[in-house]
Amino acid sequence: MEMAIGFGQMRNIYQLKTWEVIIFIIITSAIFTYIDTPIYQLVYFIPTYLGRIICEFVLGGVLIGLYLLLASTIETGHVTWGHVSISYIFRNLSIGILIGIICICSIILSLMVFKCYTIEGFSFPGMSLLLSLAFYLIGACCEEIVFRGIILRFIGIKWNTVAALVISSVLFGLIHIFNSGMTWMGIVGITLVGFMLGASYLYSGSIWMPLGIHWIWNVLEDSVFGSAVSGSSADTSMIQAQFQGSDLMIGGSCGIEASIVTMVLATIITIYFLLYSREELKSIKTKYK
């Protein structure tokens, strides 16, 4: 379905000057990078947990809607939501969630094999899990919009897709540098995860697959397996477990994103996605010419 709003023909991205595209990328990236803070502050004033959960899910949808309107309008040169269908969104989001589940479970199983992760108990903090799903949806939406939806998308379309993948992935790693438990190994690990998310965007041709991966990745790390998320310590989790071994294996204070296991897995998946993204890479430069 394509929804167009008639405000007259505008210049599309190919008709914009270099400085205009750069300014657009900087301003929109800054907005979506910092908008999560006022959202969390707003949600904090809602008195009930259920109200907070509903509000965060709704606001996550609003963020994605604004991004789709903005990105499609810049690409095509007229105000439009672009081509979207519920089945397409559901399929790619579901595949992303499945990939994220497989990734995190594979990392944890690998750590268990090497005796670096020992399960000590179980619990089911139902409301905490729902809050985690809603909380991490906002963060995943903002980061995916910025790094895949804006930086990777528009640098790739306007200039060079390979450069766009490198720039967006490196910036994705560096943006976490001031997190409390971050390490240099963590920056490297998150950058490699950024490559994986960027490659999944190129493979699928939309933001939905990397959004699904990113969202469930953070939820499982924190609320299921009890790992720190990008240097931020986990609170409560379904599985009470002990991480033991070298920082190279368990990631240290950063969490499992800094583990060599995660780095190897992210690299393998990135290569797979890129190998099967060649047709998408060929068409992305000519889509709106």
SVG drawing of the C-alpha trace seen along z (x, -y; Angstrom):
<svg xmlns="http://www.w3.org/2000/svg" viewBox="-3 -22 44 50">
<polyline fill="none" stroke="black" stroke-width="0.4" points="0.0,0.0 1.3,-3.4 -0.1,-6.5 0.8,-9.8 -0.1,-13.3 -0.1,-16.0 2.0,-18.9 3.6,-19.2 6.7,-17.6 9.9,-18.1 13.5,-17.2 14.4,-13.6 17.7,-12.5 19.5,-12.4 18.6,-16.0 19.7,-17.3 23.2,-18.8 25.8,-17.0 25.7,-19.5 21.9,-19.2 22.1,-15.4 24.8,-15.7 22.8,-18.2 19.7,-16.1 21.6,-13.0 23.1,-14.9 19.9,-16.6 17.6,-13.6 20.2,-11.3 20.6,-13.7 16.8,-13.9 16.3,-10.1 19.4,-9.6 18.2,-11.8 14.5,-11.4 14.5,-8.3 15.4,-10.2 12.2,-12.4 10.2,-9.3 11.4,-7.4 10.9,-10.5 7.3,-10.8 6.6,-7.1 8.0,-7.3 5.0,-9.5 2.5,-6.9 1.4,-5.3 0.8,-1.7 3.2,0.8 0.5,1.8 0.1,-1.8 3.9,-2.2 4.0,0.9 1.2,-0.2 2.6,-3.7 6.1,-2.5 4.7,-0.1 2.5,-2.9 5.4,-5.4 7.7,-2.8 5.1,-2.5 5.0,-6.3 8.7,-6.5 8.8,-4.0 5.9,-5.7 7.6,-9.1 10.8,-7.5 8.9,-5.8 7.2,-9.0 10.5,-11.0 12.7,-8.5 10.2,-7.6 9.5,-11.3 13.2,-12.2 13.8,-9.2 10.9,-9.7 10.5,-13.5 6.9,-13.5 5.2,-13.1 4.5,-9.4 4.5,-6.5 6.2,-4.4 5.2,-0.8 4.2,1.1 2.1,4.1 1.3,5.7 2.4,9.1 5.7,7.8 6.4,6.0 5.3,9.1 7.4,11.5 10.7,9.5 10.2,8.5 9.5,12.1 12.5,13.4 14.7,10.8 13.3,11.9 14.0,15.5 17.6,14.7 18.1,12.7 16.9,15.7 19.1,18.1 22.1,15.8 21.8,15.2 20.9,18.8 23.9,20.0 26.2,17.6 25.0,18.8 25.1,22.5 28.7,22.0 29.6,20.4 28.0,23.3 30.1,25.8 33.2,23.9 31.9,23.9 31.8,20.1 28.0,19.9 26.5,21.9 22.8,21.9 21.9,21.6 18.2,21.0 15.0,19.9 12.2,17.4 9.5,15.9 9.3,12.1 6.3,11.7 5.7,8.0 9.5,7.3 9.7,9.2 6.9,7.2 8.5,4.0 11.8,5.1 10.1,5.8 8.6,2.4 11.7,0.6 14.1,2.2 11.6,1.6 12.1,-2.2 15.9,-1.8 16.0,0.6 13.7,-1.7 15.8,-4.8 19.2,-3.1 17.9,-1.2 16.3,-4.4 19.6,-6.3 22.2,-3.8 20.5,-1.6 17.5,-3.7 19.2,-7.0 23.0,-6.7 23.3,-3.4 20.3,-4.0 21.1,-7.5 24.8,-7.3 24.3,-4.0 21.8,-5.5 23.6,-8.8 27.2,-7.6 28.5,-4.2 26.9,-1.2 30.1,0.3 31.2,-3.0 27.7,-3.4 27.9,0.0 31.4,-0.7 30.5,-4.2 27.2,-3.2 28.7,-0.2 31.7,-2.0 29.5,-4.9 27.1,-2.3 30.0,-0.9 31.4,-4.3 28.0,-5.6 28.2,-3.2 31.6,-4.3 30.4,-6.2 28.2,-3.4 29.2,-2.6 30.7,0.9 32.0,0.4 35.5,1.6 37.5,1.5 36.6,5.1 33.0,4.1 33.3,1.4 34.8,3.9 32.1,6.5 29.3,3.9 30.8,2.7 30.8,6.2 27.2,6.6 26.5,3.3 28.0,4.9 25.6,7.8 22.6,5.6 23.6,3.4 24.1,6.5 20.7,7.8 19.2,4.4 20.9,4.8 19.8,8.4 16.1,7.7 15.9,4.2 14.1,2.8 14.5,1.8 12.2,4.5 14.7,7.4 17.5,5.6 14.9,4.1 13.7,7.5 17.2,8.8 18.3,5.8 15.1,5.7 15.0,9.4 18.8,9.5 18.7,6.9 15.7,8.4 17.2,11.9 20.6,10.6 19.1,8.7 15.8,10.3 16.3,13.9 20.1,14.8 21.2,12.1 24.0,10.5 24.9,6.8 23.7,5.0 26.4,2.9 28.0,2.2 24.7,1.6 24.2,4.2 21.2,6.5 18.6,6.1 16.4,9.1 16.4,12.1 14.5,15.3 17.7,17.3 20.0,16.8 23.4,17.7 27.1,17.3 29.5,16.0 33.0,17.3 36.2,17.3 38.3,14.8 36.9,11.5 37.7,12.7 35.1,15.4 32.4,13.8 32.9,10.1 33.7,8.7 31.8,5.7 30.4,5.0 28.5,8.3 28.5,11.0 28.6,8.5 32.4,8.2 32.8,12.0 34.9,13.5 32.0,16.0 29.8,13.1 32.4,11.5 32.9,14.7 29.1,15.4 28.4,11.8 31.2,12.0 29.9,15.3 26.3,13.9 27.5,10.7 29.4,12.6 26.3,14.7 24.0,11.7 26.4,9.8 26.9,12.8 23.2,13.0 22.7,9.2 24.3,8.6 21.0,8.1 19.9,5.7 23.2,3.8 22.8,3.6 19.3,2.1 19.7,-0.3 21.6,-2.8 19.0,-3.0 15.8,-2.5 14.7,-6.2 16.7,-7.5"/>
</svg>
